[in-house]
């Protein structure tokens, strides 16, 4: 995240994910099998005060989102990164194939 607006209003970076689909949408692996751990915060420039990584998250559905990192008001001006670990557990009854999902990162 790069916040060079100079406003100090803070921000939040979240991730949402669709279900995983395969084979012309005939097979699905629910996003509830997906776990995201944002990892530790890395300050590239700016101050770490008031900027925090999110917590490990297991998605409950497609309308659920996970927080990658946040900056409180009067903080977060600069450049920050996290290196998330994403783990997908494959259910035993999943069909073989190439599955895809859409990941949406929202920064407010």
Gaussian input, Z-matrix of N, CA and C with variables (Angstrom, degrees):
# hf/3-21g

backbone

0 1
 N
 C     1     B1
 C     2     B2     1     A1
 N     3     B3     2     A2     1     D1
 C     4     B4     3     A3     2     D2
 C     5     B5     4     A4     3     D3
 N     6     B6     5     A5     4     D4
 C     7     B7     6     A6     5     D5
 C     8     B8     7     A7     6     D6
 N     9     B9     8     A8     7     D7
 C    10    B10     9     A9     8     D8
 C    11    B11    10    A10     9     D9
 N    12    B12    11    A11    10    D10
 C    13    B13    12    A12    11    D11
 C    14    B14    13    A13    12    D12
 N    15    B15    14    A14    13    D13
 C    16    B16    15    A15    14    D14
 C    17    B17    16    A16    15    D15
 N    18    B18    17    A17    16    D16
 C    19    B19    18    A18    17    D17
 C    20    B20    19    A19    18    D18
 N    21    B21    20    A20    19    D19
 C    22    B22    21    A21    20    D20
 C    23    B23    22    A22    21    D21
 N    24    B24    23    A23    22    D22
 C    25    B25    24    A24    23    D23
 C    26    B26    25    A25    24    D24
 N    27    B27    26    A26    25    D25
 C    28    B28    27    A27    26    D26
 C    29    B29    28    A28    27    D27
 N    30    B30    29    A29    28    D28
 C    31    B31    30    A30    29    D29
 C    32    B32    31    A31    30    D30
 N    33    B33    32    A32    31    D31
 C    34    B34    33    A33    32    D32
 C    35    B35    34    A34    33    D33
 N    36    B36    35    A35    34    D34
 C    37    B37    36    A36    35    D35
 C    38    B38    37    A37    36    D36
 N    39    B39    38    A38    37    D37
 C    40    B40    39    A39    38    D38
 C    41    B41    40    A40    39    D39
 N    42    B42    41    A41    40    D40
 C    43    B43    42    A42    41    D41
 C    44    B44    43    A43    42    D42
 N    45    B45    44    A44    43    D43
 C    46    B46    45    A45    44    D44
 C    47    B47    46    A46    45    D45
 N    48    B48    47    A47    46    D46
 C    49    B49    48    A48    47    D47
 C    50    B50    49    A49    48    D48
 N    51    B51    50    A50    49    D49
 C    52    B52    51    A51    50    D50
 C    53    B53    52    A52    51    D51
 N    54    B54    53    A53    52    D52
 C    55    B55    54    A54    53    D53
 C    56    B56    55    A55    54    D54
 N    57    B57    56    A56    55    D55
 C    58    B58    57    A57    56    D56
 C    59    B59    58    A58    57    D57
 N    60    B60    59    A59    58    D58
 C    61    B61    60    A60    59    D59
 C    62    B62    61    A61    60    D60
 N    63    B63    62    A62    61    D61
 C    64    B64    63    A63    62    D62
 C    65    B65    64    A64    63    D63
 N    66    B66    65    A65    64    D64
 C    67    B67    66    A66    65    D65
 C    68    B68    67    A67    66    D66
 N    69    B69    68    A68    67    D67
 C    70    B70    69    A69    68    D68
 C    71    B71    70    A70    69    D69
 N    72    B72    71    A71    70    D70
 C    73    B73    72    A72    71    D71
 C    74    B74    73    A73    72    D72
 N    75    B75    74    A74    73    D73
 C    76    B76    75    A75    74    D74
 C    77    B77    76    A76    75    D75
 N    78    B78    77    A77    76    D76
 C    79    B79    78    A78    77    D77
 C    80    B80    79    A79    78    D78
 N    81    B81    80    A80    79    D79
 C    82    B82    81    A81    80    D80
 C    83    B83    82    A82    81    D81
 N    84    B84    83    A83    82    D82
 C    85    B85    84    A84    83    D83
 C    86    B86    85    A85    84    D84
 N    87    B87    86    A86    85    D85
 C    88    B88    87    A87    86    D86
 C    89    B89    88    A88    87    D87
 N    90    B90    89    A89    88    D88
 C    91    B91    90    A90    89    D89
 C    92    B92    91    A91    90    D90
 N    93    B93    92    A92    91    D91
 C    94    B94    93    A93    92    D92
 C    95    B95    94    A94    93    D93
 N    96    B96    95    A95    94    D94
 C    97    B97    96    A96    95    D95
 C    98    B98    97    A97    96    D96
 N    99    B99    98    A98    97    D97
 C   100   B100    99    A99    98    D98
 C   101   B101   100   A100    99    D99
 N   102   B102   101   A101   100   D100
 C   103   B103   102   A102   101   D101
 C   104   B104   103   A103   102   D102
 N   105   B105   104   A104   103   D103
 C   106   B106   105   A105   104   D104
 C   107   B107   106   A106   105   D105
 N   108   B108   107   A107   106   D106
 C   109   B109   108   A108   107   D107
 C   110   B110   109   A109   108   D108
 N   111   B111   110   A110   109   D109
 C   112   B112   111   A111   110   D110
 C   113   B113   112   A112   111   D111
 N   114   B114   113   A113   112   D112
 C   115   B115   114   A114   113   D113
 C   116   B116   115   A115   114   D114
 N   117   B117   116   A116   115   D115
 C   118   B118   117   A117   116   D116
 C   119   B119   118   A118   117   D117
 N   120   B120   119   A119   118   D118
 C   121   B121   120   A120   119   D119
 C   122   B122   121   A121   120   D120
 N   123   B123   122   A122   121   D121
 C   124   B124   123   A123   122   D122
 C   125   B125   124   A124   123   D123
 N   126   B126   125   A125   124   D124
 C   127   B127   126   A126   125   D125
 C   128   B128   127   A127   126   D126
 N   129   B129   128   A128   127   D127
 C   130   B130   129   A129   128   D128
 C   131   B131   130   A130   129   D129
 N   132   B132   131   A131   130   D130
 C   133   B133   132   A132   131   D131
 C   134   B134   133   A133   132   D132
 N   135   B135   134   A134   133   D133
 C   136   B136   135   A135   134   D134
 C   137   B137   136   A136   135   D135
 N   138   B138   137   A137   136   D136
 C   139   B139   138   A138   137   D137
 C   140   B140   139   A139   138   D138
 N   141   B141   140   A140   139   D139
 C   142   B142   141   A141   140   D140
 C   143   B143   142   A142   141   D141
 N   144   B144   143   A143   142   D142
 C   145   B145   144   A144   143   D143
 C   146   B146   145   A145   144   D144
 N   147   B147   146   A146   145   D145
 C   148   B148   147   A147   146   D146
 C   149   B149   148   A148   147   D147
 N   150   B150   149   A149   148   D148
 C   151   B151   150   A150   149   D149
 C   152   B152   151   A151   150   D150
 N   153   B153   152   A152   151   D151
 C   154   B154   153   A153   152   D152
 C   155   B155   154   A154   153   D153
 N   156   B156   155   A155   154   D154
 C   157   B157   156   A156   155   D155
 C   158   B158   157   A157   156   D156
 N   159   B159   158   A158   157   D157
 C   160   B160   159   A159   158   D158
 C   161   B161   160   A160   159   D159
 N   162   B162   161   A161   160   D160
 C   163   B163   162   A162   161   D161
 C   164   B164   163   A163   162   D162
 N   165   B165   164   A164   163   D163
 C   166   B166   165   A165   164   D164
 C   167   B167   166   A166   165   D165
 N   168   B168   167   A167   166   D166
 C   169   B169   168   A168   167   D167
 C   170   B170   169   A169   168   D168
 N   171   B171   170   A170   169   D169
 C   172   B172   171   A171   170   D170
 C   173   B173   172   A172   171   D171
 N   174   B174   173   A173   172   D172
 C   175   B175   174   A174   173   D173
 C   176   B176   175   A175   174   D174
 N   177   B177   176   A176   175   D175
 C   178   B178   177   A177   176   D176
 C   179   B179   178   A178   177   D177
 N   180   B180   179   A179   178   D178
 C   181   B181   180   A180   179   D179
 C   182   B182   181   A181   180   D180
 N   183   B183   182   A182   181   D181
 C   184   B184   183   A183   182   D182
 C   185   B185   184   A184   183   D183
 N   186   B186   185   A185   184   D184
 C   187   B187   186   A186   185   D185
 C   188   B188   187   A187   186   D186
 N   189   B189   188   A188   187   D187
 C   190   B190   189   A189   188   D188
 C   191   B191   190   A190   189   D189
 N   192   B192   191   A191   190   D190
 C   193   B193   192   A192   191   D191
 C   194   B194   193   A193   192   D192
 N   195   B195   194   A194   193   D193
 C   196   B196   195   A195   194   D194
 C   197   B197   196   A196   195   D195
 N   198   B198   197   A197   196   D196
 C   199   B199   198   A198   197   D197
 C   200   B200   199   A199   198   D198
 N   201   B201   200   A200   199   D199
 C   202   B202   201   A201   200   D200
 C   203   B203   202   A202   201   D201
 N   204   B204   203   A203   202   D202
 C   205   B205   204   A204   203   D203
 C   206   B206   205   A205   204   D204
 N   207   B207   206   A206   205   D205
 C   208   B208   207   A207   206   D206
 C   209   B209   208   A208   207   D207
 N   210   B210   209   A209   208   D208
 C   211   B211   210   A210   209   D209
 C   212   B212   211   A211   210   D210
 N   213   B213   212   A212   211   D211
 C   214   B214   213   A213   212   D212
 C   215   B215   214   A214   213   D213
 N   216   B216   215   A215   214   D214
 C   217   B217   216   A216   215   D215
 C   218   B218   217   A217   216   D216
 N   219   B219   218   A218   217   D217
 C   220   B220   219   A219   218   D218
 C   221   B221   220   A220   219   D219
 N   222   B222   221   A221   220   D220
 C   223   B223   222   A222   221   D221
 C   224   B224   223   A223   222   D222
 N   225   B225   224   A224   223   D223
 C   226   B226   225   A225   224   D224
 C   227   B227   226   A226   225   D225
 N   228   B228   227   A227   226   D226
 C   229   B229   228   A228   227   D227
 C   230   B230   229   A229   228   D228
 N   231   B231   230   A230   229   D229
 C   232   B232   231   A231   230   D230
 C   233   B233   232   A232   231   D231
 N   234   B234   233   A233   232   D232
 C   235   B235   234   A234   233   D233
 C   236   B236   235   A235   234   D234
 N   237   B237   236   A236   235   D235
 C   238   B238   237   A237   236   D236
 C   239   B239   238   A238   237   D237
 N   240   B240   239   A239   238   D238
 C   241   B241   240   A240   239   D239
 C   242   B242   241   A241   240   D240
 N   243   B243   242   A242   241   D241
 C   244   B244   243   A243   242   D242
 C   245   B245   244   A244   243   D243
 N   246   B246   245   A245   244   D244
 C   247   B247   246   A246   245   D245
 C   248   B248   247   A247   246   D246
 N   249   B249   248   A248   247   D247
 C   250   B250   249   A249   248   D248
 C   251   B251   250   A250   249   D249
 N   252   B252   251   A251   250   D250
 C   253   B253   252   A252   251   D251
 C   254   B254   253   A253   252   D252
 N   255   B255   254   A254   253   D253
 C   256   B256   255   A255   254   D254
 C   257   B257   256   A256   255   D255
 N   258   B258   257   A257   256   D256
 C   259   B259   258   A258   257   D257
 C   260   B260   259   A259   258   D258
 N   261   B261   260   A260   259   D259
 C   262   B262   261   A261   260   D260
 C   263   B263   262   A262   261   D261
 N   264   B264   263   A263   262   D262
 C   265   B265   264   A264   263   D263
 C   266   B266   265   A265   264   D264
 N   267   B267   266   A266   265   D265
 C   268   B268   267   A267   266   D266
 C   269   B269   268   A268   267   D267
 N   270   B270   269   A269   268   D268
 C   271   B271   270   A270   269   D269
 C   272   B272   271   A271   270   D270
 N   273   B273   272   A272   271   D271
 C   274   B274   273   A273   272   D272
 C   275   B275   274   A274   273   D273
 N   276   B276   275   A275   274   D274
 C   277   B277   276   A276   275   D275
 C   278   B278   277   A277   276   D276
 N   279   B279   278   A278   277   D277
 C   280   B280   279   A279   278   D278
 C   281   B281   280   A280   279   D279
 N   282   B282   281   A281   280   D280
 C   283   B283   282   A282   281   D281
 C   284   B284   283   A283   282   D282
 N   285   B285   284   A284   283   D283
 C   286   B286   285   A285   284   D284
 C   287   B287   286   A286   285   D285
 N   288   B288   287   A287   286   D286
 C   289   B289   288   A288   287   D287
 C   290   B290   289   A289   288   D288
 N   291   B291   290   A290   289   D289
 C   292   B292   291   A291   290   D290
 C   293   B293   292   A292   291   D291
 N   294   B294   293   A293   292   D292
 C   295   B295   294   A294   293   D293
 C   296   B296   295   A295   294   D294
 N   297   B297   296   A296   295   D295
 C   298   B298   297   A297   296   D296
 C   299   B299   298   A298   297   D297
 N   300   B300   299   A299   298   D298
 C   301   B301   300   A300   299   D299
 C   302   B302   301   A301   300   D300
 N   303   B303   302   A302   301   D301
 C   304   B304   303   A303   302   D302
 C   305   B305   304   A304   303   D303
 N   306   B306   305   A305   304   D304
 C   307   B307   306   A306   305   D305
 C   308   B308   307   A307   306   D306
 N   309   B309   308   A308   307   D307
 C   310   B310   309   A309   308   D308
 C   311   B311   310   A310   309   D309
 N   312   B312   311   A311   310   D310
 C   313   B313   312   A312   311   D311
 C   314   B314   313   A313   312   D312
 N   315   B315   314   A314   313   D313
 C   316   B316   315   A315   314   D314
 C   317   B317   316   A316   315   D315
 N   318   B318   317   A317   316   D316
 C   319   B319   318   A318   317   D317
 C   320   B320   319   A319   318   D318
 N   321   B321   320   A320   319   D319
 C   322   B322   321   A321   320   D320
 C   323   B323   322   A322   321   D321

   B1=1.4523
   B2=1.5194
   B3=1.3051
   B4=1.4561
   B5=1.5246
   B6=1.3285
   B7=1.4606
   B8=1.5202
   B9=1.3215
   B10=1.4641
   B11=1.5321
   B12=1.3396
   B13=1.4658
   B14=1.5255
   B15=1.3448
   B16=1.4511
   B17=1.5147
   B18=1.3328
   B19=1.4669
   B20=1.5222
   B21=1.3249
   B22=1.4587
   B23=1.5130
   B24=1.3318
   B25=1.4630
   B26=1.5239
   B27=1.3246
   B28=1.4599
   B29=1.5206
   B30=1.3144
   B31=1.4507
   B32=1.5265
   B33=1.3122
   B34=1.4563
   B35=1.5175
   B36=1.3258
   B37=1.4603
   B38=1.5240
   B39=1.3317
   B40=1.4573
   B41=1.5242
   B42=1.3334
   B43=1.4672
   B44=1.5204
   B45=1.3268
   B46=1.4586
   B47=1.5249
   B48=1.3286
   B49=1.4643
   B50=1.5248
   B51=1.3223
   B52=1.4643
   B53=1.5305
   B54=1.3219
   B55=1.4588
   B56=1.5284
   B57=1.3278
   B58=1.4572
   B59=1.5289
   B60=1.3315
   B61=1.4634
   B62=1.5185
   B63=1.3120
   B64=1.4635
   B65=1.5288
   B66=1.3022
   B67=1.4600
   B68=1.5259
   B69=1.3296
   B70=1.4720
   B71=1.5261
   B72=1.3274
   B73=1.4738
   B74=1.5280
   B75=1.3377
   B76=1.4664
   B77=1.5273
   B78=1.3428
   B79=1.4634
   B80=1.5203
   B81=1.3342
   B82=1.4639
   B83=1.5239
   B84=1.3171
   B85=1.4632
   B86=1.5255
   B87=1.3117
   B88=1.4632
   B89=1.5264
   B90=1.3216
   B91=1.4626
   B92=1.5307
   B93=1.3085
   B94=1.4695
   B95=1.5293
   B96=1.3253
   B97=1.4670
   B98=1.5320
   B99=1.3334
   B100=1.4569
   B101=1.5184
   B102=1.3287
   B103=1.4616
   B104=1.5215
   B105=1.3428
   B106=1.4583
   B107=1.5204
   B108=1.3258
   B109=1.4599
   B110=1.5289
   B111=1.3557
   B112=1.4604
   B113=1.5213
   B114=1.3064
   B115=1.4593
   B116=1.5140
   B117=1.3010
   B118=1.4601
   B119=1.5269
   B120=1.3105
   B121=1.4597
   B122=1.5243
   B123=1.3336
   B124=1.4520
   B125=1.5246
   B126=1.3239
   B127=1.4599
   B128=1.5241
   B129=1.3128
   B130=1.4602
   B131=1.5274
   B132=1.3198
   B133=1.4624
   B134=1.5252
   B135=1.3130
   B136=1.4562
   B137=1.5159
   B138=1.3178
   B139=1.4618
   B140=1.5198
   B141=1.3221
   B142=1.4557
   B143=1.5269
   B144=1.3283
   B145=1.4620
   B146=1.5265
   B147=1.3321
   B148=1.4599
   B149=1.5132
   B150=1.3390
   B151=1.4608
   B152=1.5281
   B153=1.3398
   B154=1.4606
   B155=1.5175
   B156=1.3394
   B157=1.4625
   B158=1.5265
   B159=1.3139
   B160=1.4558
   B161=1.5191
   B162=1.3125
   B163=1.4689
   B164=1.5179
   B165=1.3337
   B166=1.4664
   B167=1.5252
   B168=1.3274
   B169=1.4579
   B170=1.5189
   B171=1.3335
   B172=1.4561
   B173=1.5244
   B174=1.3041
   B175=1.4570
   B176=1.5287
   B177=1.3194
   B178=1.4648
   B179=1.5211
   B180=1.3217
   B181=1.4568
   B182=1.5125
   B183=1.3133
   B184=1.4544
   B185=1.5272
   B186=1.3284
   B187=1.4721
   B188=1.5276
   B189=1.3147
   B190=1.4653
   B191=1.5271
   B192=1.3244
   B193=1.4591
   B194=1.5197
   B195=1.3193
   B196=1.4631
   B197=1.5227
   B198=1.3129
   B199=1.4520
   B200=1.5199
   B201=1.3352
   B202=1.4618
   B203=1.5264
   B204=1.3425
   B205=1.4624
   B206=1.5194
   B207=1.3312
   B208=1.4578
   B209=1.5210
   B210=1.3220
   B211=1.4604
   B212=1.5214
   B213=1.3024
   B214=1.4591
   B215=1.5254
   B216=1.3429
   B217=1.4641
   B218=1.5308
   B219=1.3062
   B220=1.4748
   B221=1.5306
   B222=1.3426
   B223=1.4631
   B224=1.5258
   B225=1.3129
   B226=1.4520
   B227=1.5124
   B228=1.3252
   B229=1.4617
   B230=1.5246
   B231=1.3078
   B232=1.4516
   B233=1.5097
   B234=1.3197
   B235=1.4589
   B236=1.5273
   B237=1.3416
   B238=1.4619
   B239=1.5286
   B240=1.3192
   B241=1.4562
   B242=1.5217
   B243=1.3125
   B244=1.4583
   B245=1.5232
   B246=1.3125
   B247=1.4538
   B248=1.5250
   B249=1.3415
   B250=1.4561
   B251=1.5257
   B252=1.3153
   B253=1.4556
   B254=1.5139
   B255=1.3170
   B256=1.4606
   B257=1.5146
   B258=1.3378
   B259=1.4544
   B260=1.5217
   B261=1.3095
   B262=1.4558
   B263=1.5202
   B264=1.3237
   B265=1.4624
   B266=1.5248
   B267=1.2988
   B268=1.4653
   B269=1.5286
   B270=1.3415
   B271=1.4634
   B272=1.5370
   B273=1.3111
   B274=1.4640
   B275=1.5248
   B276=1.3293
   B277=1.4637
   B278=1.5313
   B279=1.3423
   B280=1.4666
   B281=1.5258
   B282=1.3128
   B283=1.4590
   B284=1.5249
   B285=1.3239
   B286=1.4608
   B287=1.5216
   B288=1.3249
   B289=1.4501
   B290=1.5114
   B291=1.3079
   B292=1.4516
   B293=1.5233
   B294=1.3109
   B295=1.4613
   B296=1.5257
   B297=1.3151
   B298=1.4515
   B299=1.5216
   B300=1.3285
   B301=1.4579
   B302=1.5246
   B303=1.3046
   B304=1.4546
   B305=1.5200
   B306=1.3362
   B307=1.4710
   B308=1.5165
   B309=1.3410
   B310=1.4631
   B311=1.5113
   B312=1.3221
   B313=1.4677
   B314=1.5241
   B315=1.3427
   B316=1.4529
   B317=1.5166
   B318=1.3278
   B319=1.4605
   B320=1.5209
   B321=1.3106
   B322=1.4687
   B323=1.5082
   A1=107.84
   A2=116.40
   A3=121.65
   A4=107.27
   A5=116.07
   A6=120.86
   A7=107.91
   A8=115.24
   A9=120.13
   A10=111.02
   A11=116.19
   A12=120.75
   A13=112.26
   A14=116.87
   A15=120.75
   A16=113.95
   A17=117.83
   A18=121.79
   A19=113.37
   A20=117.13
   A21=120.93
   A22=113.45
   A23=117.55
   A24=120.94
   A25=113.36
   A26=117.19
   A27=120.97
   A28=110.55
   A29=115.80
   A30=121.28
   A31=110.32
   A32=115.97
   A33=122.95
   A34=108.74
   A35=117.09
   A36=122.52
   A37=108.25
   A38=116.52
   A39=121.73
   A40=110.74
   A41=115.10
   A42=122.15
   A43=108.50
   A44=116.09
   A45=121.25
   A46=107.56
   A47=115.98
   A48=120.45
   A49=109.00
   A50=115.58
   A51=120.47
   A52=109.36
   A53=116.70
   A54=119.90
   A55=108.35
   A56=117.00
   A57=123.00
   A58=107.93
   A59=116.58
   A60=119.91
   A61=110.62
   A62=113.69
   A63=121.63
   A64=109.40
   A65=113.71
   A66=120.58
   A67=112.05
   A68=115.41
   A69=122.48
   A70=111.57
   A71=115.19
   A72=123.28
   A73=114.33
   A74=117.81
   A75=119.72
   A76=112.21
   A77=117.52
   A78=121.22
   A79=108.67
   A80=115.76
   A81=121.03
   A82=110.59
   A83=115.44
   A84=122.53
   A85=104.86
   A86=116.07
   A87=121.27
   A88=110.86
   A89=115.80
   A90=121.64
   A91=111.05
   A92=118.20
   A93=120.93
   A94=112.20
   A95=117.76
   A96=121.85
   A97=111.76
   A98=116.46
   A99=121.33
   A100=111.50
   A101=115.91
   A102=123.35
   A103=108.08
   A104=116.34
   A105=121.17
   A106=108.88
   A107=116.07
   A108=121.96
   A109=107.05
   A110=117.87
   A111=119.89
   A112=115.12
   A113=117.93
   A114=120.34
   A115=111.06
   A116=115.87
   A117=119.82
   A118=111.27
   A119=114.50
   A120=122.27
   A121=109.66
   A122=116.07
   A123=121.26
   A124=107.83
   A125=116.00
   A126=121.50
   A127=108.26
   A128=116.98
   A129=121.73
   A130=108.75
   A131=115.92
   A132=122.20
   A133=107.20
   A134=117.00
   A135=120.66
   A136=110.88
   A137=116.10
   A138=121.68
   A139=110.69
   A140=115.65
   A141=121.28
   A142=112.67
   A143=118.04
   A144=121.26
   A145=110.51
   A146=116.83
   A147=122.00
   A148=115.38
   A149=117.91
   A150=121.72
   A151=107.72
   A152=116.36
   A153=120.39
   A154=111.04
   A155=116.48
   A156=118.68
   A157=109.29
   A158=116.52
   A159=121.02
   A160=110.41
   A161=115.04
   A162=121.20
   A163=109.74
   A164=116.01
   A165=121.03
   A166=108.87
   A167=115.58
   A168=120.19
   A169=110.38
   A170=116.65
   A171=122.76
   A172=106.10
   A173=117.38
   A174=121.32
   A175=110.51
   A176=116.40
   A177=120.85
   A178=111.53
   A179=117.16
   A180=121.45
   A181=109.87
   A182=116.40
   A183=120.84
   A184=113.04
   A185=118.11
   A186=120.02
   A187=111.97
   A188=116.99
   A189=122.88
   A190=109.38
   A191=116.81
   A192=119.76
   A193=110.12
   A194=115.61
   A195=122.86
   A196=108.45
   A197=116.91
   A198=121.34
   A199=109.99
   A200=116.52
   A201=121.11
   A202=110.42
   A203=116.36
   A204=121.24
   A205=109.54
   A206=114.96
   A207=121.43
   A208=110.25
   A209=114.81
   A210=122.03
   A211=107.59
   A212=116.35
   A213=121.80
   A214=110.00
   A215=117.91
   A216=119.40
   A217=110.43
   A218=116.67
   A219=125.22
   A220=111.67
   A221=117.58
   A222=121.12
   A223=108.54
   A224=116.29
   A225=121.27
   A226=115.94
   A227=117.48
   A228=118.85
   A229=108.33
   A230=115.98
   A231=121.56
   A232=110.22
   A233=115.87
   A234=122.32
   A235=108.97
   A236=116.36
   A237=122.25
   A238=109.78
   A239=116.31
   A240=120.61
   A241=110.73
   A242=115.27
   A243=123.67
   A244=105.77
   A245=116.50
   A246=121.81
   A247=107.72
   A248=117.42
   A249=119.95
   A250=113.55
   A251=114.05
   A252=122.23
   A253=106.87
   A254=116.35
   A255=121.59
   A256=107.77
   A257=116.08
   A258=121.37
   A259=109.69
   A260=116.71
   A261=122.48
   A262=108.28
   A263=116.59
   A264=121.35
   A265=107.36
   A266=116.60
   A267=120.51
   A268=108.69
   A269=117.62
   A270=119.31
   A271=111.19
   A272=115.74
   A273=121.16
   A274=112.40
   A275=118.38
   A276=120.63
   A277=113.30
   A278=117.23
   A279=120.55
   A280=110.05
   A281=115.81
   A282=121.44
   A283=109.65
   A284=116.56
   A285=121.59
   A286=109.05
   A287=115.88
   A288=120.03
   A289=111.09
   A290=116.42
   A291=122.78
   A292=107.99
   A293=115.77
   A294=122.13
   A295=109.90
   A296=116.10
   A297=121.50
   A298=109.97
   A299=114.82
   A300=121.76
   A301=107.51
   A302=116.01
   A303=121.34
   A304=108.83
   A305=115.87
   A306=122.64
   A307=106.98
   A308=116.19
   A309=121.71
   A310=109.27
   A311=116.69
   A312=122.64
   A313=107.21
   A314=115.92
   A315=121.53
   A316=108.57
   A317=116.42
   A318=121.25
   A319=107.57
   A320=114.52
   A321=120.09
   A322=108.02
   D1=132.05
   D2=174.16
   D3=-119.80
   D4=119.10
   D5=176.17
   D6=-116.00
   D7=98.21
   D8=179.43
   D9=-112.74
   D10=22.91
   D11=-178.65
   D12=-72.43
   D13=-26.03
   D14=-178.94
   D15=72.64
   D16=21.01
   D17=-177.59
   D18=-99.56
   D19=-26.54
   D20=-179.35
   D21=65.66
   D22=29.81
   D23=-177.96
   D24=-85.76
   D25=-7.38
   D26=-177.41
   D27=81.07
   D28=175.01
   D29=-179.06
   D30=-165.71
   D31=169.57
   D32=177.30
   D33=-142.14
   D34=135.94
   D35=176.65
   D36=-116.38
   D37=118.68
   D38=-178.90
   D39=-123.92
   D40=161.30
   D41=-179.50
   D42=-128.38
   D43=134.67
   D44=169.43
   D45=-125.92
   D46=155.31
   D47=-173.98
   D48=-140.04
   D49=141.41
   D50=174.20
   D51=-79.77
   D52=170.91
   D53=169.99
   D54=-65.53
   D55=157.91
   D56=177.64
   D57=-89.04
   D58=129.69
   D59=-178.35
   D60=-125.62
   D61=155.02
   D62=-178.48
   D63=-141.79
   D64=157.15
   D65=164.52
   D66=58.39
   D67=56.78
   D68=-179.33
   D69=58.75
   D70=40.29
   D71=178.14
   D72=64.58
   D73=21.73
   D74=178.67
   D75=-85.98
   D76=-17.77
   D77=178.88
   D78=-129.12
   D79=143.87
   D80=-175.71
   D81=-136.66
   D82=142.45
   D83=165.94
   D84=-116.36
   D85=120.12
   D86=-176.34
   D87=-65.08
   D88=144.59
   D89=178.39
   D90=-61.55
   D91=-16.69
   D92=179.05
   D93=-65.84
   D94=-8.91
   D95=174.36
   D96=-89.65
   D97=2.04
   D98=-176.17
   D99=-101.55
   D100=134.37
   D101=178.94
   D102=-122.94
   D103=132.60
   D104=178.99
   D105=-122.78
   D106=129.55
   D107=174.46
   D108=-121.14
   D109=111.89
   D110=-175.43
   D111=-61.65
   D112=-23.62
   D113=-177.86
   D114=80.19
   D115=-166.61
   D116=-176.36
   D117=-88.51
   D118=155.93
   D119=179.79
   D120=-80.12
   D121=137.16
   D122=174.50
   D123=-120.82
   D124=122.83
   D125=177.98
   D126=-88.95
   D127=117.95
   D128=178.02
   D129=-88.23
   D130=-44.51
   D131=172.65
   D132=-153.53
   D133=151.91
   D134=-177.03
   D135=103.42
   D136=-164.89
   D137=-178.41
   D138=-114.45
   D139=147.79
   D140=179.93
   D141=-80.37
   D142=-19.11
   D143=-178.23
   D144=-55.48
   D145=125.34
   D146=176.76
   D147=82.33
   D148=-1.07
   D149=178.17
   D150=-109.23
   D151=127.43
   D152=-175.44
   D153=-135.88
   D154=143.47
   D155=172.24
   D156=-74.84
   D157=158.96
   D158=174.62
   D159=-73.50
   D160=-176.28
   D161=179.10
   D162=-110.00
   D163=161.90
   D164=177.33
   D165=-54.58
   D166=143.12
   D167=-173.11
   D168=-145.22
   D169=132.80
   D170=169.99
   D171=-104.94
   D172=122.01
   D173=-177.35
   D174=-67.86
   D175=136.70
   D176=179.60
   D177=-95.13
   D178=-17.64
   D179=-179.66
   D180=178.09
   D181=-178.94
   D182=-175.62
   D183=-72.15
   D184=-18.11
   D185=177.85
   D186=-91.72
   D187=-1.37
   D188=179.57
   D189=-85.84
   D190=147.44
   D191=176.44
   D192=-131.91
   D193=156.43
   D194=178.08
   D195=-114.25
   D196=143.89
   D197=178.07
   D198=-89.27
   D199=123.45
   D200=175.13
   D201=-80.71
   D202=-48.24
   D203=176.58
   D204=-166.73
   D205=159.56
   D206=179.53
   D207=-137.87
   D208=156.56
   D209=173.29
   D210=-130.60
   D211=126.12
   D212=177.76
   D213=-70.44
   D214=160.65
   D215=173.88
   D216=-54.42
   D217=147.33
   D218=-177.45
   D219=69.61
   D220=20.03
   D221=176.23
   D222=-147.21
   D223=177.38
   D224=174.84
   D225=83.67
   D226=7.90
   D227=176.32
   D228=-82.97
   D229=115.72
   D230=-176.08
   D231=145.15
   D232=-150.80
   D233=-177.42
   D234=-130.40
   D235=129.62
   D236=-172.98
   D237=-138.30
   D238=152.31
   D239=179.75
   D240=-144.01
   D241=152.83
   D242=166.53
   D243=-130.42
   D244=158.55
   D245=178.74
   D246=-122.48
   D247=85.30
   D248=-172.95
   D249=-67.75
   D250=148.69
   D251=170.39
   D252=-105.07
   D253=127.04
   D254=-178.74
   D255=-118.81
   D256=127.19
   D257=-178.31
   D258=-124.87
   D259=125.61
   D260=176.04
   D261=-110.86
   D262=118.56
   D263=175.04
   D264=-86.61
   D265=127.27
   D266=-179.08
   D267=-91.22
   D268=120.13
   D269=179.33
   D270=-66.07
   D271=150.85
   D272=-176.22
   D273=-60.88
   D274=-27.14
   D275=-177.34
   D276=-95.71
   D277=14.94
   D278=179.99
   D279=-74.60
   D280=137.27
   D281=175.93
   D282=-75.32
   D283=147.52
   D284=176.69
   D285=-68.34
   D286=146.18
   D287=177.80
   D288=155.55
   D289=-178.44
   D290=177.94
   D291=-99.78
   D292=115.17
   D293=-177.63
   D294=-101.55
   D295=145.54
   D296=176.06
   D297=-131.10
   D298=155.55
   D299=175.88
   D300=-144.77
   D301=160.93
   D302=176.81
   D303=-105.31
   D304=124.97
   D305=177.75
   D306=-105.30
   D307=127.73
   D308=178.79
   D309=-117.63
   D310=122.53
   D311=175.68
   D312=-103.50
   D313=125.39
   D314=-179.21
   D315=-117.02
   D316=129.29
   D317=177.30
   D318=-119.48
   D319=120.81
   D320=-178.77
   D321=-122.10

